[in-house]
Amino acid sequence: MTFIQRCFAIVRASFSFSAKFSTIKVVPIATLLFFLCFTAAAQDEGPLGNISVLRDSVTKRASSFDRQGGYFDSVPVKAGQTFTLLDTDAAGSIRHIWMTINSPSEFHLRELVLRMYWDGETDPSVEVPLGDFFGTGFGTYHTWHSLPLTVQDRALNCYFPMPFATHARVTVTNDGAKDVEQLYYQVDYEVYLSPASVAGQGRFHATWRRENPTKAIPTEQTHRLHPSGDNNYIFLDASGKGQVVGIVLNVQGFATGAWAEGDDMWFVDGEKWPPAVHGTGLEDYFGNAWGFQEEFNYPFIGYSRKGNPDATGFHTMYRFHIQDPIYFSKSIVGGIEHGHANSRSDDFSSTAYWYQTEPHKKFEPLPPVDKRMPNLHWKIEILPEDVPD
């Protein structure tokens, strides 16, 4: 019985008790009892609600500190090298990851790849270019902040909990042509007494996708109607039981006019169109309205990078489903239209974050490093004003 269910049981008991003693006012007692229970439950579930709970856990940290006792607290990662940040045989959970990098390569955030493996698996559950994992796209740093991820100048932070039952391994691979001179890192994690401590917890997953460019469907073909999920930009295609907890989307607009009028669609457990979770527009999904105005960063939603006023250039937005996960029991395919009825041809890239049971569906191969680079030179297309936004 959950805490809320116990509250309802107490309220029902108060009604039964009050029926025997008519002099007691039933409604005020029941209302007060439920209010007190609900308030306590809300406190337990808040960000700081469980901070006072004592646990049988051991705190550990894997870091790049100088083993000689000096202040050279970093490691090099040579071109083509895979460096292991964490490799532990235990039951536990990663609680925080911090990194900062000094590299002569301009776009090292797309050249470096972060991978994570849980409980002895051979296929990674996380495989994302390092910068995109921390929500800063296009291979460049951009300061922003949310509840689970923050970037301050060149400091990268992640607070997603990442449980494991027997083993955890975290690596960084340098796919670039130049050596990374200094990689600073800290991986804070907990170790538990037994795997039972993480029973019932899904494993953390993250994947990166890109369409450069998306394929525009002519309006004379669609008649500006799109009663399906065909040709959508896909965030995630996963199998198993789990829940989606976040999306970071990067859009480089190649043409004037809004690319934001595209509905998000989440097909759960093989359902057909229209899915039970169907949105009303790209900017709506990311928590804004009537297009995007200025940059904003909130705990769960944000437009963290604004490009040009005519919608061209580099744009980043995010939506974290911390309070409203999208659950699936067997499978999920989540995506979004690129322009109304998929009428736009732009550069879309994204990172999806979710938890699920293992084994997971094997990811599509990560594009080679040259296919991850941002488009630095492109010709801006001026679209007719009557094109729907």
N, C-alpha and C positions, 0 to 999 in steps of 0.2 A: 504494500500500500504506500503510495507516494505521500509526500507531506500535504499536498493540496487535498488529496482524498481523505486523509485523516482529519483535515479541517472540516470537510463536509460531514464526516461522521460525527464530529463534535457538535456541529450545528443541528443535525438530525436528533442527536441525543438531547439537546437543549429543548427542542420542541416537545419531545416525549416527556421530559421532566416537568416542563411548564404546564403541560396538560393536566398533571396531577395536582398542581398547586396554582389555581386560577388567579391568585393574588399577584403572581409574578408576571410581568409584562414580557411576552414571548419574543416579539419582534426585536426590541432593543437588545435583549440578551444574545439572540442569534446573530444579529448584525454585528455586535461588538466582538463576539467570539471569532466570527469569520474575518472581520477586519484585522484583528490581532494576528491570526494565523497567516493571512495573506501577506501582511506586512513583513512578518518574519520570513516567509518563503521568499519574498522579493529581495530581502536583504541577503539571504543565502545565495541567491542566483546572480547577484550583481557582480561587477568586476572585482570588488574588494570583499565580497560576501564571505569567502572561505579562507581569507588570509590568516585568520586566527586559529584555524583548525590545525592541531598538531599531527604530524604524520611520521611514520617510520620510513623515512627516505634519507638518502645520502646525496648531498649536492656535490657535483663534480664539474670541472671545466676542462675542455680541450682547447689549447690556445697556442699561439706562435711565440710565446715568451722565450727570451734568450736563455737557453739551457746552461750557458756559462755564467749566468748571473749579471750580465751586462744589460745594455739598453737597446741592443739590436733585436727588437722583438718582432721580427718578421721572417718570412721564408721566401726564397725565389721559386718561381714556377717556370721552368724552361719551356720553350716552344715544343709542342708535342707531348709534354709531360702531364701525367695525372698525379696530383698530390692528394693524399688522404688527410682530411681534417679530423675525422673521428672514426674509430674502429673499436667497438666495445662489445664484449659478450656479457650480456646482463639483461634484466628486465628494467625498463625505465622510460624516460620521456625527455626529449629535447624541449627546453623551455624558451631559449633565446639564442639567436645567432647574430653576431656583429662582425662586419668586415670593413676593411678599407684597403685600397690598392694603389700602388705606384707602378705605372707601366708606361713605356715610351710609345705604345700603340694607341692611336687616337680612339679606336672603337673596341678596346679590350673588353668592355662589358658585354659585347655580343660574341667575342672570340672565346671567352671563358665560359665553361659549361658546368653548372652545379648539378650533381647527381646524388640521390639518396637511396639506400637499400635497407629494407627491413627484414629481420628474422631469416637471414640466409638466402634471400632471393637473388637470382642472377640478373633479372631485368629490373632496372631502376623504377622506383615509384615516383621519383622526382627527376626530371631531365629538362632543364630550362637554361638558356643563356643567363649568366649570373645577374646582369643588370635587370633583365626582364623579371627574374624571380622576385627581386626587391621592388618591382613596380616602376622602374625608370627605363623607358623604352628608347628605341632608336640608337642604342649603343652609347648614349651620353648620360651624364649625371643631371638630375633635376631634383631640387629639394621639394619634398612633399611629405605629408604625414597622414596616417590613418590609425585605427586601433591595432591591427595586426602587423602592419608594415610601415616603416618610416625611412626616409632618406634625408639627411642633413648634409648638404654640400657633398662630400665624398664618403660620408659615414652611412653604412647600410645596416639596417636592423630588421629582424623578423621575430615576432612573438607567437607565431602559430605553434601550439603544442603538437609534438610528434612522438606518440607512444610506440614502444616496441617491446616484444615479449622475451626475446632471446639474444638479439643482435642488432646493432645499428652501424652503418657505414656511410660516411659523407665524404664525397670527393669533389675536387675541382680539376678540370682538364683545360689546358691551354691549347686551343686549336689555331692560335695565331702564329704568325711567322717570327714574332719577336718575343724574347724572354720577358716575363713579368719580374721586375727587379725586386719588388717587395709586396708580399701578401700578408697583411695583418688579419688575424681572426680570433674570435672567441666563440666557442660553442658551449653554452651552459646547459647542463642536463641533470636529471635526477636518476638515481638507481634505487630500485625497489627490492623488497625481500623475495618476491616470487612473481612469476608471470600472471598470477591471479589478480595482481594490482591493475593490470591493463585489460582484463577480461571484458569483452563487450565494447571495447574501443576500436574504432576503425583506424586504419593506417593512413597517414598523411600522403597525399599525392599532388603533383603539379605537373602540368604539361604546357608546352609552348607550340603555337601554331602560327602560320603566316600564309596569306595569299597576296602576292605582289605581281600584278594587281588582281583584284576581284574581277570576275567576268560580268560585265554589264549586260542585262537582258533588254533588248530594244522594247520601247513602250508600244510600238505597233504590234509586237508579238504578245505582250501581256495585257494590253489595253488598260494598263495601270491597275490590274487586279492580280493578286497572288494568293489563291486559296490552297496553299500547300507550304511545305517546308523545303521544297526543292531549290537548289542553288544558293541556299543561305550560306553565310560565313559560319563555319562550325567552331565553337569554343572547345567542345568536349564530346568525346564518344567513348563511353566507358561501360563495362559489364561488371556485375556483382551487386552487392548491397551497400548503399552508402548515402552520402549527402554532399551536395555542392555548397561550398562556403565562400566562394569569391571568384570574381573575374576582373582582370585588368586588361583594358583594350587600348591599343595604339592605332590611330588612323592618320595616315599621311594623305591629305586631300590633294588630288592632282588637278581638280577642276573647281571652278567657282560654284557656289550654291551649296545647300546643306546636304551632307551625307547622313545626317542624324535621323532622318525619318525612315527608320527601319525597325520592324517589330522583333523582339526577342521571342523565341519559341523553344520550349523544353519538352521533348518527347520522352516520356517515362515508361519504362517496361514495355516498349513496343507499340505504344498507342499511335493511332492515326491522327491526321489533321482534322479539326483543330485540337491541339493538345490542351490539357487542363491548365497548363501554365503558359499563357500567351499574352504578350505585352502590347503596348500601344505606340511605341516609338523608341528609338535608340536613346535619346536624351531622357525619356521618361524612365527607362530601365535603370539608368545611372543616376536617378534621383533629381534630375533637373526638369525644366519645362520650357516650351516655346524656344527650342534651340539651346545653345550654350552661350552664356554671357561672359562673365569673368571667371578666372580660376577660383576654385574653392576646395577646401580639404576638411572633411568631416570624418567622424570615426568609421562610418560604414559606406559613405558615398562621396564622390568627388570628381571634379574636372581639374586634374592636377597640372595639366600642361595645355596652354592655349597657343594655337598657331596663328595664322594670319586672319584678319577680320573677315575676309571673303571665304573662309572655311578651308582654304588651301594651307599647306604646311603641316607641321607636326602637332598632333593633339593626343592627349592621354586622359583616360577617365577610368573610374573603378566603382565596383559595387561589391561589398562584402556581405554575404548572407549569414551574418553572425546570429541575428535575431530571427531570421526567416530562411533556414536552410531549404534547399530543394531536395527532397528525399526520393530515392529510387530503391527498388527491391531486386531487380534483375538487370536493368540497363538504363542508360540515359544518353540521349543525343541532344545537346543544347547548342543553339546558334542564334544568329540575328541577320536580318536583311541588311544588305549594303545599299542603302537608299531605298525609297519606296519601291516595292516589287523588284528589288535587286537591280535597280536601274543605274547604279554607280559603279565606276571602275577606279578604285583607290587602293592604296596599300593598307591592308588590315593585318595586324598581328596581335596576339593575345596570350595571356597566361591564365589558366584555370586552376583553381585550388579546390580540393575535395578530400573527403575521408571515405574509405570503403574497406570491405573485407578483401583479403587476398585469397587466391591469386587475382591480379588485375589483368585487364586486356592489354596486350603489348602495344606500346606507343608506336606511332608512325616514326620512321627514321628522322632524326633531326636534320634539317637542311645543312649542307656543307657551309663552311664559314663564309664563303663569298656570297652565298645566297641569303645570309643573315644581315648583310650590311645595309645601312640606310640609303635611300635614294637622295643623293646630294644635288643632282642636277636633273631637273625635269622641266618640261614645257607646260605652263599653266594653260588649261583649256577654259575658255570663256563659254559657259553654257547659256542657252536662251533663258530669258527671265520667266517664261511660262512653264519651265520644267518644275514639277512639284517638289517642294522641299519638305 
